[in-house]
Amino acid sequence: MAIAEGGNTEVAQRFPGNGLGTNEAAAGESGDSKEVPTKSSGFVLWTLLRRFFVPSWMVTAIYMLKYRARVSPRAEVDLNPAIRLGRGTQISSFCQVKTNGGPLEIGSHVTLSANGYISASAGGVVIGDDCIFGPGTTIVGNNYRYDDLETPIRLQEKTTLGIRIGCNVWMGANVTVVDGVEIGEGAIVAAGAVVTRDVPVRAIVAGVPARLVKMRDA
């Protein structure tokens, strides 16, 4: 089942679909996961220079000129060719939008409210058009392995499956989306939910972990 039905065709083509409602992303044990590649010292240095030494007003101007997207000067958005913002998208104050090498694509007319956090790794994060993300939304496209009981979790490999969010999705305040999740077009995620499994098209989910409440078209 494709995530985007009847929405932005370009965004819909980026969603391979993997059986909505069956993915247990929080476990981080899928055989399809990718290891997060180790970055060279030169890459890390260049990323740090861009992140901390480019004035915020310049970042705002670049994204406005390049994508016609509105990035608050008080937000932290990486200047990285892997990040693409759609026209009319708004990144509010105190948000952080970062990538560690993977693609991070946000569609048109998307609103990321204050204190939102989006991080992409090799698996990528793709968000469709017309989405609303409430304050404190957290979307993290990687995970830690934890199967080696003799090694601290922080020292174990990171894995990345990627995150796909369809068009016209509304997330309330303080929602968390973990790696490996696909959220279907027109879905609603209640405030405070933790999304660890795929969400069907036009579903309403709530809770920790998020579970189906009802279908919008039922």
C-alpha positions as CSV (number, residue, x, y, z in Angstrom):
1,M,0.0,0.0,0.0
2,A,1.5,3.3,-1.0
3,I,1.5,6.0,1.6
4,A,0.4,8.9,-0.5
5,E,-2.9,8.5,-2.3
6,G,-4.0,11.3,-4.5
7,G,-1.5,13.8,-3.2
8,N,1.8,15.1,-4.5
9,T,2.8,12.6,-7.2
10,E,6.5,13.3,-6.8
11,V,6.4,12.7,-3.1
12,A,4.2,9.6,-3.5
13,Q,6.9,8.0,-5.8
14,R,9.5,8.3,-3.0
15,F,7.4,6.0,-0.7
16,P,8.1,2.3,-1.5
17,G,5.5,1.1,1.0
18,N,6.3,-1.8,3.3
19,G,3.0,-3.1,4.6
20,L,1.4,-0.4,6.8
21,G,0.7,-1.2,10.4
22,T,3.2,-4.1,10.6
23,N,6.5,-2.4,11.2
24,E,8.0,-2.5,14.8
25,A,10.5,0.3,14.3
26,A,11.4,0.8,17.9
27,A,13.1,-2.6,18.1
28,G,15.8,-1.5,15.7
29,E,16.5,-5.1,14.7
30,S,15.3,-5.1,11.1
31,G,17.5,-7.0,8.7
32,D,16.9,-4.2,6.2
33,S,18.5,-1.5,8.3
34,K,21.7,0.2,7.2
35,E,24.6,1.0,9.4
36,V,25.3,4.7,9.7
37,P,28.6,5.3,7.9
38,T,31.6,6.7,9.8
39,K,32.3,10.3,8.7
40,S,35.9,11.4,7.8
41,S,37.5,14.1,10.0
42,G,37.4,16.5,7.0
43,F,33.6,16.0,6.6
44,V,33.0,16.5,10.3
45,L,35.1,19.7,10.4
46,W,33.3,21.1,7.3
47,T,29.9,20.3,8.9
48,L,30.9,22.0,12.2
49,L,32.1,25.1,10.3
50,R,28.8,25.4,8.4
51,R,26.7,24.7,11.5
52,F,28.4,27.1,13.9
53,F,30.1,29.8,11.9
54,V,27.5,30.7,9.3
55,P,25.3,33.5,10.7
56,S,21.7,32.6,11.2
57,W,20.4,35.5,9.1
58,M,22.4,34.1,6.2
59,V,20.8,30.6,6.6
60,T,17.4,32.3,6.6
61,A,18.2,34.2,3.4
62,I,19.6,31.2,1.6
63,Y,16.6,29.0,2.2
64,M,14.2,31.9,1.3
65,L,16.1,32.6,-2.0
66,K,16.7,28.9,-2.9
67,Y,13.3,27.3,-1.9
68,R,11.0,30.2,-0.9
69,A,10.9,28.6,2.5
70,R,10.7,30.6,5.8
71,V,13.3,29.6,8.3
72,S,13.4,31.5,11.6
73,P,16.7,33.1,12.4
74,R,16.3,31.5,15.8
75,A,16.1,28.0,14.3
76,E,19.1,25.7,13.6
77,V,18.9,24.3,10.1
78,D,22.0,22.8,8.5
79,L,23.2,24.3,5.3
80,N,23.5,21.0,3.5
81,P,22.7,20.0,-0.1
82,A,21.0,16.9,1.3
83,I,18.3,19.1,2.9
84,R,15.5,20.3,0.6
85,L,12.6,22.4,1.7
86,G,9.4,23.0,-0.3
87,R,7.9,26.3,-1.2
88,G,6.0,28.0,1.6
89,T,7.4,25.7,4.3
90,Q,8.0,27.3,7.7
91,I,10.6,26.3,10.3
92,S,9.8,28.1,13.5
93,S,12.0,29.4,16.3
94,F,14.2,27.0,18.3
95,C,13.7,24.2,15.8
96,Q,16.6,22.0,14.8
97,V,16.7,20.4,11.3
98,K,19.9,18.3,10.7
99,T,21.3,15.5,8.5
100,N,24.2,13.2,9.1
101,G,24.6,12.4,5.4
102,G,21.2,11.1,4.3
103,P,18.5,13.0,2.4
104,L,16.1,15.2,4.3
105,E,13.2,16.3,2.1
106,I,10.3,18.4,3.4
107,G,7.4,19.2,1.0
108,S,5.6,22.4,0.3
109,H,3.5,24.4,2.9
110,V,4.7,22.3,5.9
111,T,4.8,23.9,9.3
112,L,7.3,22.8,12.0
113,S,6.3,24.6,15.2
114,A,8.6,25.8,17.9
115,N,11.2,23.4,19.4
116,G,10.7,20.8,16.7
117,Y,13.6,18.4,15.9
118,I,14.2,16.5,12.7
119,S,17.3,14.5,12.2
120,A,18.1,12.3,9.1
121,S,20.8,9.7,8.6
122,A,21.6,7.4,5.6
123,G,18.0,6.0,5.5
124,G,16.7,9.5,4.9
125,V,13.6,11.4,6.1
126,V,10.9,12.4,3.6
127,I,7.9,14.5,4.5
128,G,5.0,15.2,2.1
129,D,3.2,18.5,1.4
130,D,0.8,20.4,3.7
131,C,1.8,18.7,7.0
132,I,1.4,20.4,10.4
133,F,3.8,19.5,13.2
134,G,3.0,20.8,16.7
135,P,5.5,22.2,19.2
136,G,8.2,19.8,20.4
137,T,7.7,17.3,17.5
138,T,10.7,14.9,17.4
139,I,11.6,12.9,14.3
140,V,14.8,10.9,14.4
141,G,15.9,8.7,11.5
142,N,18.4,6.5,13.3
143,N,18.7,4.1,16.1
144,Y,21.3,2.4,18.3
145,R,22.0,-1.3,18.5
146,Y,21.9,-2.7,21.9
147,D,22.5,-6.5,21.5
148,D,26.0,-6.5,22.8
149,L,25.6,-6.6,26.6
150,E,29.3,-6.0,27.2
151,T,29.6,-2.7,25.3
152,P,27.9,0.5,26.4
153,I,25.0,1.4,24.1
154,R,26.5,4.7,23.2
155,L,29.5,2.9,21.7
156,Q,27.5,0.4,19.6
157,E,26.7,0.9,15.9
158,K,23.9,3.1,14.8
159,T,21.4,1.8,12.3
160,T,19.0,3.7,10.0
161,L,15.9,2.6,8.2
162,G,14.6,6.0,7.4
163,I,11.2,7.7,8.0
164,R,8.5,8.5,5.5
165,I,5.6,10.8,6.2
166,G,2.8,11.3,3.7
167,C,1.0,14.5,2.7
168,N,-1.5,16.3,4.9
169,V,-0.4,14.7,8.2
170,W,-1.2,16.5,11.4
171,M,0.9,15.8,14.6
172,G,0.0,17.4,17.9
173,A,2.5,18.7,20.4
174,N,5.4,16.6,21.7
175,V,4.9,13.7,19.3
176,T,7.9,11.4,18.8
177,V,8.5,9.4,15.6
178,V,11.2,6.7,15.7
179,D,13.3,5.4,12.9
180,G,11.7,3.0,10.4
181,V,8.2,4.4,10.5
182,E,5.9,5.3,7.6
183,I,2.9,7.5,8.3
184,G,0.2,7.5,5.7
185,E,-1.4,10.5,3.9
186,G,-4.0,12.4,5.9
187,A,-3.2,10.7,9.2
188,I,-3.6,12.4,12.6
189,V,-1.2,11.7,15.5
190,A,-2.5,12.9,18.9
191,A,-0.3,15.1,21.2
192,G,2.3,13.2,23.2
193,A,2.1,10.0,21.1
194,V,5.2,7.9,20.4
195,V,5.0,6.4,17.0
196,T,6.8,3.1,16.8
197,R,4.8,1.4,14.0
198,D,3.6,2.4,10.6
199,V,0.4,4.4,10.5
200,P,-2.2,3.7,7.8
201,V,-3.6,6.3,5.4
202,R,-6.2,8.6,7.2
203,A,-5.8,6.9,10.5
204,I,-6.0,8.6,13.9
205,V,-3.5,7.3,16.5
206,A,-2.8,8.1,20.1
207,G,-0.8,6.9,23.1
208,V,2.6,5.4,24.0
209,P,3.2,3.5,21.9
210,A,0.7,5.0,19.4
211,R,-2.3,2.8,18.6
212,L,-5.2,3.1,16.2
213,V,-8.1,5.1,17.6
214,K,-10.3,5.3,14.5
215,M,-10.2,5.8,10.8
216,R,-11.1,9.3,9.5
217,D,-13.1,7.8,6.6
218,A,-14.9,5.1,8.7
